[in-house]
Amino acid sequence: MSVQLLEKPEAVATRGVVRLDAKQLRAQRRITLSLTVLPPAAVAFAIYWFWGHAISGRDFGIMLFFYSVTCIGITVGFHRLFTHRSFRAVWPLRVALAIVGSMAVQGSVISWVATHRRHHAYADDFGDPHSPHLAQAAGLRGVLLGLWHAHVGWLFDSERSDTSEWAPDMVADPAMARVDRSFGWLTLATFLLPGVAGGLIAHSWGGILSGLLWGGVVRVFLLHHMTWSINSICHFYGREAYQARDESRNVWPLALTSFGESWHNNHHAFPWSARLGLRAWQIDPGWYLIRLLKAFRVIRSVKVPTKEQIISKLKPRAPLAAAKQRVA
């Protein structure tokens, strides 16, 4: 397995891309470094602190709650609704999804959407902001460099997707623009709220500290690396069930914790689909929530591929029996 790449064509390097100046780049790298180093340090501290003791049900519940809510904000909100417009939602739900998605601390809503749309436009080719296949090296070194870049290295790059080109609809939406401008406050809230919850439940300063640690910092660490794994692992390892013009893969072990995002080959074959787990057995919690919200009539115009569309995109090497499988 090797990764070998030439220089980026100039036309691709400049279209839809803005470059940070030296001061902005330094600030961005310091913030990114903090968000990638401090959470693992917090996990190490938590292991030391709780060595020989089980994590309390209170702390686990707070962590699970905030992980689930912010993961829903990313997969159902930022990804399926705002980036790919795979369904339509009433205004209060749109705003709520933008808020909880922002609390995942993966960037403001408009910048996230712009980056992901550019990723799909150039998937695993020149111009893709976080492909693992663009390292300028060969062999194992190229593989490791590519995976590092796709997982977290791209966050340190000076290139940023131009929101006016890649997300003009989001820029023009006053509600989304307000949520986007509030990203700093929402980042603060995502760490403070678990601490407040822990303190209220435990009635102690220790509850505040453990809530902040497990429901705040550790939860952000886990969700960050889960999302980054979709960029790296799911474009390198796994199964290609459908024809796509890139190297996307399905990685079933990550399906539950990613709320369905790891059915990544399915997604790149049908990027407009609100459903990522296309088979009945493919776990997709994001889709289950969308179906529930549709039943309550707060979302509509849900897009999913037909059985014929799914069969038409099966990989040629797939056995004929697979084409006859029931598509639930």
N, C-alpha and C positions, 0 to 999 in steps of 0.2 A: 504494500500500500504506500503510495507516495503522493506528495503534493508539490507541484511545480508551477510557477506562475510567472508571467511576463509583467512588464510595467502596465499600469492602467492606461487605456486609451484616453487622450486628453478630453474628448467629447463627453465621455462617461464621467470622468473625474470632476467635471465642472457642472454638469446639468443637475439642478435641484439640490445643490450642496452649498452650504455656507461654511466659511472657516472662522474659527474663533481667533481673536488677536492674542498676543502673548500673555497679557494679563488675564483675560478670560480663560485661556487654556490652563494657566497655573491654578486658578481658582477651581475650575472644573475638575482638574486632576486631584486636587487636595480633597474636594468633596467626595469624589468617586473612591479615592483611596480610603477615606474614613468609612464609607458605607460598605466597602469590601473587606476591610481589615478589622474594624471594631466589632461587627457581629460575630465572626469566628472567635475573636478574643473573648467575647461575652459567653460564648458556648464553652470555651475552655474554662473560664471562671466558674460557670455554672456546674461543670463536671467536678471541679475542685470543691466548690461550696457544698454540693450535694453528694459528694463521694461517700458511698456506704448508706445513703438514704434514698428513698423513692421520692420522686417529684409528687407533690400533693395533687389531689384531684382538682382543687381550686385552681392551681396554677396551670395544670394541663387543660382544664376547661376554658380558661381565659385565652390561652395560646391557641387552642383549636378554634374558638369562636372568631378571634381576630384574623387568624389564618384563612378561615373559610370565607369570611366577609370580604377581605381584601383580594383573595384569589378570585372570587366571583366578580369583583370590580374589574379585574384584569381580563379574565377570559370571556365573561358575558358582556361587560361594558366596553372596555378599551378595545378588545379584539373583535368580537363578533358583531357588536352593534356599531361602534364608532368607526373602526377601520374598514370593515367589509360590508357594513350596512345589510347584514343578513336578516334583519327584522326591523320593525319600527316599534317605538315605545312611547308611551305618554310622557309629557314633559317632566313631571315630578320624578318618574323612574329614571329618565335620562340623566337628570341632575344627580340623583342619588348614586347611580352607577359611576358617574364621573368622579364624585367625591370619594367613594370607597376605593375606586381604582387608583386615585391619586395617593391614597393612604398606604398603598403598597410600596411607595417610595421608589418607583421605577421610572420616574420622570413625569413631567406634567402631561395632562391628557392630550393636548394638541401636538406636542413634540413626540409623544409615544406613537400616536397615529401616523404622523408624517414618516417616522423612521420605519414603521412596519409596512406601510404602503411602498416605500422605496425598496424594502427587503423583497417584497413580492414582485416588484417590477423587474428586479435584476437577480432574482433568486439564484444563489451560488454562481454568479457571474460577476464581471467587473461592475462595480457600482453597488453591490449588496453590502450594507454596512457591517454585517456580522456573519458572513459565511465562513465555515472552517476550511474551505477549499481554496483560499486565496493567499496562502503563505508563500513567500518567495524563497522556498527551500524544498529539498527533496528528501525522501526517506522518512525515517522515524522522527527526525528533527522537524521536518515540515508538517507531519501529522500533529505533533505536540504543539507547535507554534500555531497551527490552524485552529486546533481545539481551544487553546488559550485565548486566541483572538475572538473566536465566536462566543466563548463563555463569558469573558469579562474584559479582555484586552481592548475591544472596540470602544468601550466606555471612556478610554483614555485618549482616543483619537481626537484630533482637532476638527475633523469634519463633522458637520451636523446637517441633517436633512432640512431643507428650506421649507418651512411650514406654509408659506404663501403658495408654493408650487404643489406640495404633496397633500396639504390638508386645507385648501381654501374654504371648504364648506364648514370646517370646524372654526377657522379664524373668523368667519362671518357670523357665527352663532353667538349672540351675546351671552347666553347662559354658559356655554362652554368656555368662552373667553374669560368670564369671571372666575370659574373654577380653576382655569389654567393659571390665572394671576394669584390665586390663593394657595398655590402648591406649597409654599414655605410654611404657612399656617397649618395646612393639612398634614405636612410631615411632622410638625411639632405635636399635633393632636394624636397621630398614630402611635406615638411613644407614651404620651401622658395618659390617654384614656385607659389602657390596660392597668397602669399603676393606680389610677383612681378606682377602677373596678376592684382590684385586689385589696385596696385599703378599705373600701366600703364593705366588702364581704368578710374580711378578716378582722376589721376594726383595729388595725395595728399598722405601725410604720413598716413592720416586716412584710405585711401584705402588700403595701405600696411598692416596696423594693422588689419583691418576688414577681408581682404582676408586671412591673416595668421590665424586668429581666426576661421572663418567659413569654409574656404576651406582647412585649414590645420588641426588644432587641433580638432575641432568639427567633421569634416568629418572622421578623423581617429577613434575618439571615436565611432561614429555611425557604421562604418564598422567593427570595432573590435567586438562590441557587437552583431552585426548581425551574423558575422561568428561564434562567440562563442555560439550563440543561436542554431546553427545547431548542435553543439556538445552536448549541454545540452537538450534543449527543444525537438529537433527532435529525441532524443533517449528516450524520456520519455512520451510525450503527442502527440496526433494526431491519425491518421488513418493508419492502416496496410492494404494496398490494396493487397500486394503480399507477397508470402512466402520468407522470408529471415531468416538466422540463427541467427539473432540478434534482438534487440528491436527498430530498426529504424522505424520512423513514418513520414507520410506526414502531413505538417502543412501549409495549403493553405494561411493563412493571411500573411505569410512571403515570398511568392513566388516572388512578384514583387521586393521588396527591396533586396532580396538575389539573384536576377537574376536567379531564378529557383532552387537554392540549397535546398530549403525546401521541395522539392519532394524527401525526403530523403529515404523513404521506396522504392520508385521506383529505386533510385540510388543503394541501397544495394542489391536489387533483380537483377539488371543488372549493376554492377559497371563499365563495359567496355563500356557502352552506352554513346554517346555524347549528347543524348537527355535525359533530366531528367523529363520533363513534358510529360508523355507518352500519355495522352489524349489530344484531340484538345483544350479542355477548360482549360488545366493546363498551366498557364502562365510560360514561360521559356525564358526570354530574352537572356540568354546565348546561347540557341539553335538557336534562330532567327539570332543571329550574326554568328554562325557557318554556317548556311544555306547561309547567304549572302556572307561570305568569300569563301564558296565552289563555289558559282555562279561566283565569280571573279577568281576562279581557283588558289587561294593561299593556299588552303587546299585540301586534298584528303583522300581517304580511311576512310571515316566517318562510324563509327560503330553504328548501332541502332538495337534493337531487332525486330524480325518479329512479325506479328500479332499472329502467332501460339506460339511463345516463350512467348509472353505477357500473352496470355490466359492460358498457361500451368502453370504459376506461380501465378495465382490468388489464394487468400486465399480460402481454402475449404468452409468456411462459406459464402462466397460471393454468392449472388443469381445468378441463372442460367442466368438471363437476363443480368447481368453485363458481363458475358462471351461472350455475343452476341453483345455487344456494338461495334460500329464502332471505330476502332483504326486508327486515322488519321496519 
